[in-house]
Amino acid sequence: MLTTSLDHLYKEPSADRRSETSTSTNDKKAFYLAIKSLLEVKGKTYVIEKILKMGGRQWDDAEQLLQQILDEGQQNEW
């Protein structure tokens, strides 16, 4: 269920992963918390491949994106 909800948040047309202004704070917070939970349970590889839908040649970009998500959550004290 968490993966389905996270997948929905990630695939929303308004959810531009790299844009700071296109998603609401609540969506960003929910996305961060879901990512954080999945990292603890499933690990980084799962999050990158199944949630961010990246991997292979995009691995470095995916790790950078994941770190940005985690950094934003920590900065906002979510």
Secondary structure by P-SEA (a helix, b strand, c coil): caaaaaaaaaacccccccccccccaaaaaaaaaaaaaaaacccaaaaacccccccccaaaaaaaaaaaaaaaaaaacc
